[in-house]
Amino acid sequence: MDIVLMGPPGVGKGTQALQLADHHGLVHLASGDLFRQHIRTKTQLGLQAQTYVDRGALVPDALVTDMVLERMLAPEISGALLDGYPRTLGQARELPARLAPAGRSIDAVVLLTAPAEMLLRRIVGRQTCPICGEASNEYFQPTRIEGACDVCGGPVQTRSDDNLETARHRLDVYEEQTRPLADFYRAEGVLVQVDGTGEPDEVGERIEAALSAQQADQPVSSS
């Protein structure tokens, strides 16, 4: 099984990606991590990508797809959870033809959704301990002592780019990029839209119910 997981910043996609991959025995492939790894280790694909990055140009869809598929189609991987890819319609349209020779296809695309105001609070409220890496959230998962990490007592910090203005821009960009992808996969009959609000376990249960219904070709409410 191969699954694409989509969702806006702050929807809890990272948590659900790990749970979903583990539950279905899939390898979690985060495209951003793969991209950075190729550039850092100066692979042939990474060197090609670096030439575009250095001049401020977008890396071509085909090159990004090459990076993902090199790992996704490795002999030891029989199923993958794609996280952060595809990001463009070009990538989404190219992917089926590249997977077909290996007898693979995208079986389902999970789209997590949540109200914009909730997403903004999740993003702006994010805090991390620089000492032990423990994550918290000022609004949804506050530390027991304000400003202090629950694990080691270190001072929690908020990323400089987790401010309201930047968060709104990130959500706007996501909406512009994602709507065409969602429409594409909906037309392909593989999109399942799931309410991403609530506790992680609740969201996980909704995802599994939606996937089971999709595989059985039976509609189900995901909210």
C-alpha positions in Angstrom: 0.0 0.0 0.0 1.2 3.5 -0.8 -0.5 6.5 0.9 -0.1 10.3 0.5 -0.7 12.3 3.6 -1.7 16.0 3.2 -2.5 18.7 5.7 -1.9 22.3 6.5 0.7 23.5 9.0 -0.4 22.9 12.6 -2.9 20.2 11.8 -0.8 17.5 13.5 0.3 15.8 10.3 3.7 14.7 11.8 2.1 12.8 14.6 -0.5 11.1 12.3 2.2 10.3 9.8 4.2 8.2 12.3 1.1 6.5 13.6 -0.3 5.7 10.1 3.0 4.4 8.8 3.4 2.2 11.9 -0.1 0.9 11.8 0.1 -0.2 8.1 3.8 -1.2 8.1 4.7 1.6 5.7 8.0 3.5 5.4 7.5 7.1 6.3 9.1 9.3 3.6 9.2 13.0 4.4 10.2 14.7 1.1 11.8 17.7 2.9 14.1 15.3 4.8 15.1 13.5 1.6 15.7 16.7 -0.2 18.0 18.0 2.5 19.8 14.7 2.8 20.6 14.6 -0.9 22.0 18.1 -0.8 24.0 17.6 2.4 25.6 14.4 1.2 26.2 15.8 -2.3 24.6 12.9 -4.2 24.2 13.3 -8.0 20.6 14.3 -7.5 21.5 16.6 -4.7 24.2 18.4 -6.7 21.6 18.9 -9.5 19.1 20.4 -7.0 21.8 22.6 -5.5 22.3 24.4 -8.8 18.7 25.5 -8.8 18.8 26.4 -5.1 21.9 28.5 -5.5 20.3 30.8 -8.0 17.0 31.0 -6.2 15.1 28.9 -8.8 12.5 26.3 -8.2 13.8 22.7 -8.4 12.0 21.0 -11.3 9.2 18.6 -10.5 11.0 15.7 -12.3 14.1 16.1 -10.1 12.0 16.2 -6.9 10.2 13.1 -8.0 13.5 11.4 -8.8 14.6 12.0 -5.2 11.4 10.5 -3.7 11.2 7.5 -6.0 14.9 6.6 -5.5 14.0 5.8 -1.9 10.3 4.8 -2.4 11.2 2.1 -5.0 14.1 0.7 -3.1 13.9 -3.2 -3.1 13.3 -3.3 0.6 10.3 -0.9 0.6 7.0 -2.5 -0.4 4.8 0.4 0.8 5.3 4.0 1.7 3.6 6.9 3.4 4.5 10.1 1.4 4.6 13.2 3.6 5.1 16.5 1.9 5.0 15.1 -1.6 3.5 15.7 -4.1 3.3 19.4 -3.7 2.4 20.5 -7.2 0.0 19.2 -9.9 2.9 18.4 -12.1 4.3 16.1 -9.5 0.9 14.5 -8.9 0.3 13.9 -12.6 3.8 12.4 -13.2 3.8 10.1 -10.2 1.4 7.4 -11.5 3.4 6.8 -14.7 6.7 6.5 -12.7 5.1 4.0 -10.2 3.4 1.8 -12.8 6.5 -0.1 -14.0 7.0 -1.3 -10.5 3.4 -2.4 -10.1 2.8 0.4 -7.6 0.2 3.1 -7.4 -1.2 5.6 -4.9 -3.9 3.7 -3.0 -5.2 6.6 -0.9 -4.7 10.3 -0.2 -5.5 11.4 3.3 -6.3 15.1 3.6 -6.4 16.4 7.2 -8.4 19.6 7.8 -9.0 21.9 10.7 -10.4 25.5 11.2 -7.9 28.2 10.4 -8.1 29.8 13.9 -7.2 26.5 15.5 -4.3 26.0 13.1 -3.0 29.5 13.9 -3.1 28.8 17.7 -1.3 25.5 17.2 1.5 27.2 15.1 1.9 30.3 17.2 1.7 28.4 20.5 4.4 25.8 19.6 7.3 25.7 22.1 10.4 23.5 22.2 13.0 22.9 24.9 16.5 23.6 23.4 18.1 21.3 25.9 16.1 18.0 25.5 13.9 18.8 22.5 10.6 18.2 24.4 7.7 19.9 22.5 4.7 21.7 24.1 2.1 24.2 23.1 1.1 27.3 25.0 -2.6 26.8 24.2 -3.2 23.1 23.7 -0.4 21.4 25.8 1.1 24.0 28.2 4.0 23.1 30.5 3.1 22.6 34.1 5.3 25.6 35.0 5.1 28.5 32.6 8.2 28.8 30.5 9.9 25.7 31.9 10.2 22.3 30.2 8.3 19.5 32.0 11.1 17.0 31.3 14.3 18.8 32.2 13.2 22.2 33.5 15.0 24.1 30.7 13.6 27.3 29.3 11.1 26.6 26.5 11.4 28.6 23.3 9.2 29.6 20.4 10.7 29.6 16.9 11.1 33.1 15.5 9.1 32.2 12.4 6.1 30.9 14.5 4.5 34.3 14.6 1.0 35.2 13.6 1.9 37.0 10.3 4.2 34.2 9.1 1.6 31.6 10.2 -1.2 33.3 8.2 1.1 33.5 5.1 2.0 29.8 5.4 -1.7 28.8 5.6 -2.5 31.0 2.6 0.3 29.4 0.5 -0.8 26.0 1.6 -4.4 26.7 0.5 -3.3 27.9 -2.9 -1.1 24.9 -3.5 -3.3 22.2 -2.0 -6.7 23.0 -3.5 -5.7 21.9 -7.0 -4.1 18.7 -5.6 -7.1 17.8 -3.5 -9.4 18.3 -6.6 -7.0 16.1 -8.7 -7.0 13.3 -6.2 -10.8 13.6 -5.6 -11.4 13.2 -9.3 -9.1 10.1 -9.2 -11.3 8.6 -6.5 -8.6 8.2 -3.9 -9.0 11.2 -1.6 -10.3 10.8 1.9 -10.9 14.0 3.9 -10.6 13.7 7.6 -11.3 16.1 10.5 -8.0 16.8 12.1 -9.3 18.4 15.3 -9.3 16.6 18.7 -6.8 14.3 20.4 -4.3 12.4 18.2 -5.9 9.1 18.9 -9.3 10.3 17.9 -7.9 11.7 14.6 -6.1 8.4 14.0 -9.4 6.5 14.5 -11.1 8.8 12.0 -8.3 8.2 9.5 -8.5 4.4 9.8 -12.3 4.5 9.5 -12.1 6.6 6.3 -9.4 4.4 4.8 -11.4 1.3 5.5 -14.5 2.8 3.9 -12.5 4.0 0.9 -11.1 0.6 0.4 -14.5 -1.0 0.7 -15.9 1.8 -1.6 -18.4 2.8 1.1 -18.8 6.5 2.1 -18.3 7.3 5.8 -18.5 10.4 7.9 -15.0 11.5 9.0 -16.1 14.1 11.5 
